[in-house]
Amino acid sequence: CSTRKKKACHLPKLPASVPSSRTQMASTSPEPAATETGDSVKIRRLQIADRERGFLPLLSQLSSCPDLTESEFAACFADLAALGDDHVILVAEDPAAAPERRILSTGCLFVERKFLRGGGKVGHVEDVVVDAAARGRGLGLRVVRRLVEIAKGAGCYKVILDCTPELRAYYAKCGFVEKGVQMAVYF
């Protein structure tokens, strides 16, 4: 979903009594235990309530991310949630933090279906960011590793990502190796 000049994605606003299947991104794959390191931070799928927990301000630390109204966010969320396990957004949440700053890290996995390799799948990791105040705690590493696990479980034959040269060593710690050259056209 994209917004230009604050246009919504033309989907209806979700009422307050929406079932949980429409307020969090559904999964057909099992999720791991809430924590991996014994701290209170949980790695989980994005929920619609994460708009109020600091999700958009966190994304703005990565790239331009204008604030979306509640209905714009709900429409984009519905578009992405409809893709199921082909578009997974994970967040690292600290329930002990202030309500508007609970989301400390996020990352996305997009699964591309191909004709190559007998109808194979490629996982694309995107939009990985850790809140500046929470860096150095391994949260990004946990999110990226979980995204890679999900891609493997979905049958992807590889997982790729693009990063700046300064982040090569970081993603090497996540198990990635440099391969090829990224090219882009921006609109």
Disulfide bonds with the S-S distance in Angstrom:
Cys1-Cys9 1.74
Cys1-Cys76 2.16
